[in-house]
Structures are given as structure tokens and as C-alpha cells.
């Protein structure tokens, strides 16, 4: 099934179930959404794999992650991929958790 044919919910489900090792070239943008906290933070998925293990799924890593400032859980998270190839000119940002992750 081509990625373009997937619903937003199905794409999100697949990404969250993917082991961190398979998302090596991507980054995760995370925000605890706590008022007064530092806001969005960006971390490379390869760094997460080093901390949580390469076979942990992205969903499992998100469950374990805590904000470095307030110790809150991820209130919103996006997977960001690209522009790592010449064919892809803009980064793709997929909402995984939070207010943008509907549908």
C-alpha cells in the first residue's frame, strides 16, 4: 500500500509502532505543553535509540520520556523527516501526539 493512500490515523499508528532503529534519519519534536515551560524541543531519533534501545518502538519511547524542565510527559510530538534527499525539498512533519494529532 502506498504511503499516499494511508489515512492520517493509520500513518500515525504505523509510525508509533516502528522500532527506533528504523527511524534513524528522522527527528522528534516534543512539547510538554506545560505553561511557562521551555516549549518545543528537537531530538534525533538515533539519540533516542541510544537511550531507550534500538528495538523500542517510538510509542514506547514517548511513554518513557519526560520534560527536562518540568518532568511532564509529552503533550505533543511530531516526527520530522527530510530534507535528507534531493527529491525532498521540505521536511515532512507528522503529528503523533497532542492537539494536532486528530483524524
Steps between C-alpha positions, in 0.01 A plus 500: 500500500645836402560754776286756317199268531524468878265692727658739747403274791645189332826681415530617862432144630769353274758763600432453872540121466832531314822410685730797556774333291281528190449876547872582510494797263209679669460735794234527765362838605347482847310748716368430850243781449550614859445878531827679565716205399765512228271404208599280208818298510652308212688174546643263241337156502846339489573668836174360640602154378823536695308579819194274472633222277484453124209251518276723713209635299450872470182468710691324778770767498238779514337333802833495684615851405473792743559873457843603630352813660169395659516117477166499314412250229492590133181695444572532129749327272580511128728282290706714263671340200696658217627685312756224494462418133523711190142407405360630826531877525303558820494311826192288565347548846250237621300567819518195728366620836307806611252749359634475142468120502133468412336306224 
